[in-house]
Amino acid sequence: MNPIEEYYSREDVQKFLLEFGKDREVVAVFRDQKFGKRPNILQTKDDILEEVKKGAISFHCSAEKFVNPLALEAGMPKEKIDELRIGWDLVIDIDIDSIEIAKIYAKVFCEFLKQYGIENFMIKYTGNKSFHIIVFSESFPKKYGNIDVPKSYIEISKKIIEYLKFNTKDKIRELLIEFFSLKDLLNLTKKSLNEILDEEKRIDPFKIAKIDIFGLRHLFRMPYAINEKTYRVSIPLNPKEIMNFDPQDATIENVKVNFDFLKKSKEDGLILLLQAIDWFEYKGLEKEIQKEIKEIQEIKGKIKIPFEFFPECIKKILSGLSDGRKRSVFTLITFLRNVGYSMEEIENIIYEWNKRNNPPLRESFIRSQLRWHAKQTRNLLPPNADNELFYKDIGIDHSQCCKLYGFKNPLVYAFKAYKKYLKENYESKRRKDRD
């Protein structure tokens, strides 16, 4: 028995591939790097061994999950594929031919996901010179307001990837400069200086590495499948091990299968989904909010907006809820942080608010949310006014505040109302001083 057959004859390897491949299109890749027939699936260990006996070296699978992968057809319209899709994994594909540079991107991306409370994602070595990061479909809700998430694969995955790039660009640039000289970067990427600089003549991390956005029926190498080019194994990794990872650990004889990498969490990617969609729709919102804060600080100094200037939607939430209480914890904390309240003040407000809920949330849930938000270094915004999941679906009406005046976000309403009050008071005081 050759080493490839011996490897795929291992019971632990077979079990992992079959478990990971459930509801996915799975295609064998052969010695000449050609793909097998499509569509195809793996149902039994005999399916694996049959392909290997034909010369298969690797197995690639779809990021999408389908009610019946075998019903897929070449040239099938997007609408038909959408109907078959029951979910999708977000696969972050770091496209670069340098394992050492790829480690930087992988490290930052993993830290970014953890900051959003996503714990059970998978990072795996591709078997060559880079990594894949997989956020499982279970991390995302099936419905998001009026959005059918499984059917919106391309649209939503694109928004999350763009949001990820926007929020990690500076950190990746900082680490690239720390770990590599400019000469090393150019040698490793085989690019010219102009090819890796942005319009401001700074290193652009996403001109060094591409983060591919998968299309319909796109395939990627399965975890614990052998790379058909290098014959190393695409092994999952602990995110803490990324910077010290040695490709030698991925040789066939060194591989130990760990089923803990299949652990999934339910809807722990909701906040990432929320922020990505809102950011994509209103990319200028953060700049607009910073402008409002600066103008208030110029008038008054330190910003802390009193309750009377909160929009009616936030006041309604603060009066207590019977539905949407968990979602509203996020809304309230992010709103209050942005209008100048300390985490200690927010904690007191949230616990008092919870007493007005019917029924109250468990204190353990509130504590965990407060701890999570206290760790955040990024400026998370509350959901936008048109986000039905966080407002309309739980009986919160924006028509009397944000939407009435055309504001995209409750924060903008609060800033505008408070700024107007400060300006009027300032002008009134000036008039009195003149008199």
N, C-alpha and C positions, 0 to 999 in steps of 0.2 A: 504493500500500500504506500503510495507516495505521500509526502508531507501535507499536501492540500487535502487529499481524501481523508487522511488521518485526523487532520484538524476538524473538518466538517463532520466527521463521524463521532466527535465528542458529544455526549448527551447534553452537557451544559451549554455548548455553543448552539446546538440545534434548538434547545428549549428557548434560549434568548431570542434567536432569529424568528422563531415562530410566534413568540409573544409580541415582539416588536412589530412584526409584519401583519398583525391582525387588521383587517379592513383596508389594507394598503395594496396598491399595485406593486408587485415585487418582480424584478427582472434580473436574470443571470447575466454576468459579463464574462466573456471568455478570454483565452490567452492572447488572442489578437486584438483585444480591447473592443470587440464588437459586442453589441447587446443582443440578448435573446429575443424571442417573440414577445409581442405586446398585444393585448394585456396578458398578464400572468399573475399568479398568486402562489404563496407557499401555505399549504394546509397541513402537511405531515412531514416527518423527518425523511420519508422516502422521496418527497419532492425535492428536498435539498440534495440528497445523495444522487438522485437521477441526473440533476443538472451538473453536479461535480464530475460524474462519470463521463458526461459529454464534453468536459473540458472547462467548465465554469471555474473561475478563480474568485469572483466577487459576486455580491448580490446588492443591487441598488433598489431603493423603494421610493414611493411617492411621499411627499410631505402631506398630501391630502389623504383623507380617509373616505371610503365610499361604501354605500349600502351594498353594492355588488361590483367590485372592481372589474370583473370579467365582462360586464355590460358596456365598458368603455370601448370606443372605436376610434380609429385614426380619422382625423378631420371632423370629429364630433363638435357641433356648435357649443359655444360657451354655456348657453342656457341649459342644454341637456346635461353637460358635465356638472353644472351647479345643482341640478335636481338630484343627481346621484351622490353628491358630496354630503357627508354627515359630520365632517370636522376637518381640521387641518392643524398641523404643527407649524409654528413659526421657526423656520430654519435660517439662522444667521450664518451665511457662507463667507468666510474671510478669504478673498481671492488674492493670494500673494505667494511668490515662490521663495519665501524666506521664513523658515520656522522660527528664528529668533525674533524677527519683526512681528510675525503673526502672534507670538506669545503676548506682546504688548496689547494688541487689539483684543485678544481673548480675555486677558486679565481685566481690562477696563469694562468690556461688555458684561462680563459676569458680575462685577461689582455693581454696575448699573442695574441689572436685573434684581439683584439682592436688595438694593435700595428701594425697589418697588415692592418688596415683600414676596418676590418669587423665589422660592427655595428649591423646589424639585424640578429644575431644568437639567438638561444634559449637555455637557461639553465633551466632545470627542475629537481625538486626533484623526485626521483624514487618512493617515497611513502614508502621507507624502510630506508636504511642507506647510501644512496649515491645520485649521480646526473648523469644526462645525459646532454651533451652539443651537440646541433644540429646546424651544418652549412648547411643552405638550399642549395638545388641543384642549385637554381638561382644564387648563389654566384660564381659558376664556369662556365667557357665558355663551349659551346658544343664542340668546336674544339680547340685544343691547338697544333699549328704546324700541324704535321701529326697524332696527337693522337685524336681519337674519345673518348671524356671524358665519355659520358654515357656508352659506351661499356667497358671502362677500370676501372670499379668500384673497383675491388679488388686491382689491381696494384697501382692505384693512392691513394686510401684511406690508403693503407699500408704505402706508402711513406710519406704522410702528417702526419700520426700518429707517425712514427719514427722520423720525423723532429721535431714535437712538443715535443716529449719526450727528444730529444737531447738538445733542446734549453731551456727547463724549468727545467731540472733536478737539476741544482745548486740552482735555486731560491726556488724550493720546499724543497730541503734539508735544506736550510737556515731557512725557516719558520718552518719546523718540529722541528728543534733544538731550535728555539726561543719559540715555543708554548708548546712543550712537553719535559718532561724529558725522558731519555732513558728507565727508568723503566716503565713510562706511555706508551711509544710506544710499548714496548714488551707486556704489559698487554692488550692494546687495540687491537693489531694485533694477539695476541696469537701465536707469533713466537719467536724463539730463537734468540740470538744476531747474530750468524753466518748466520742465514737465511735472515737478513736484511742488511748485510754488503757487499760492493763490494770487488774487489780484492785488493784495496788500504786501506781496513779496514775502509771505510767511509760508512755512511748510504746511501743506494741505494733506492731512492724513489720508483723505479719500481720493487723492491722486496717486498715493503710494500703494494703497490697497483698495480694491473694489469690494463693495459689499453687495453681492448679487441679490436681486429680487427675483424669486422663483416665479416662473410662469405656470400655466395649467399643465398638469401631469408631469411636472419637472421631477426628476429622480436624483437622489443623492445616496451615497454609500451607506449601507446599514451599519450600525454599531456591531462590532465583533465580526464584520466581514473583512476579508483580505483585500488589500489594495492591489488591483490587477497590474499596476505599473511597478510597484516597489516590493510587493509580496510581504509587506508589513501589515499588521492588523489595525483596523480603525477602532481603537480602544477608547471607551469612556474614561474620563479623568475626574478626580476631585479638583474643583476650581482652585483650591489652595496649592495644588501641585503644578500648576501651569508653568510658572517661571523656571522650575527645576526639571521639567519634563525632558526625558532623553528618549529619542525615537527607538533606541535599542530595546527599550522596555516593551515595544510593540512587535518584536519578532515573534513568530508563531510559537516557538518553544517557551517563551516567557509569559504568555497570556494566561491570566486567571479571570474567569467570568464572574462578575459581581452583579447580582440581580437587584441590589439596592438602587442601581441606576435607573430602574424602571419605575421607581416611586413617583407618584403624581399627586398634585394637590388640586382641589376643586376651586376654580375661579379665583386663584390668587393673582391672576394677571389682569383683573378688572380695572385696577387703578391705572396701570400702564396703558390699557386700551382706551380708557377715558381721556387721559392726558394726551395721548397721541392723536386721537380723533379731534379733540378740541384745538390742539396746537395746529394741526394741519389745516383746519377750517379758518383759524384766526391767527395766522403766523405773526402778525404785528401786535398781538394783544399784550405780550410781556413788555414790549417797548412802550406801548401806550400806558400801561400801569406804572412803569418806572417814571414816565414823564409826569403823571398825576402826582405820584409820591414826591417827586422833586419840587413841583410847584407848591405843594402843601408845606413842605419843609422850608421853602423860601419865605413863606408867610409866617409860619408858627414855630418852626424848628422841629422838634421831635414829633413824630406822627403817632396819634392814637385816636381813632375815630369813635366818638361816643355812640351809644346804642340808638339814640334818636335819629341818626343819619344812616342807619342800616336800611336797606331796601325791605319792602314788605315781605318778600319771599323768605328772607333770612329771619325776620321777626316771627313769621308764621312757624318756621321750623323750631325756633327757640321757645315757642309757646308750648311745645310738646307734641308728640306724634304717636300714632298707633300703627303706622305703616312706614316702611322705608327708614327705620331708625338707624340701622347699621350704615346704610349709604350716607345718611345725613351727618354721621360723625365725621366722615371725611369732608363733607361740605363745610361744616361749622369750623373745624380745626383749620383748614386751609384759608377760609375767609378771615377768621380772627387773627391768624398769624400775619396775614398781609395787611390788615388794618391797624397793626401796631401792638397787639396784645402779647404779653410774655407767655411762655408755656405754663408757668405757675398760675397765671390768671385764667388761661384757657382751661386748665384742669378744673379749677373751681367752677367755671361757667358750665363745662360739660357735665360735671357731676350734678349740679343744680338742675340743669336741663333734663337730665335723665330721670329725676324725680317726677317731672311733669309728663313723662312718656307713659303710655298705657298699652302694654306693660313696660316697665323699665328694662333696659338692656342689662345683661350680666356685668357686674363691675370688672370681672376678669377681662372681658372683651374690651371695655373702655380703657383699662390700664394698658393692654397690649397695643391699642391704637395710639394712645398718647405717647408710649415709649417709641413706637415706630416713627411717628412724626417728629419727635424730639431729635432723632438721629439724622433727619433729612437735612442735607446741606443745600439742596436745590430749592428754588422758590416754586413750590407746587401751588397751582391755582385751583380755586373751587370750580366745579363744573359750569360750563357756559349756560346762559339762560335758555337756550333751545335744546338742552340735554334732557329729554323727556324722562329718562330713567331715574334721574336724580331730583326731578321737580314735578312735572305734570303727572307722572305715573303714581306719585304718592300724594296727590292732591294739592300741590304747590303751584299757584298761578302767578306767572310773571307779567300778566297783562296790565297790572296796576303799577308796575315799577319799571323793571329793566326794559321789557319789550315796548312799553308805552313810549319811552323816550329813545328807543333804538339802541340801547346799550347791549353789548354782547355778553357781559358778565356782571354778576352782582357787585363785584369790586368796583367796577367803573361807576356804577350808580352811587355807591357810598363815597368814593373820592370826589365825584362831581358835586354831590350835595354838600359835603363838608367844605370843599373849597369855596363854593358859592357863599356859604355861611361865613367863612373866615374873611373873604373879600368884603362882604357887606359890613361886617363888624369893623374891619380895618378902615374902610372908607368912612364909616360913621364916627369912629374915634378920631380920625384926621379932621373931620369937619368940626367936631367938638373942640379939638385942640386949637383950631384956627379961630373959633369964636371966643 
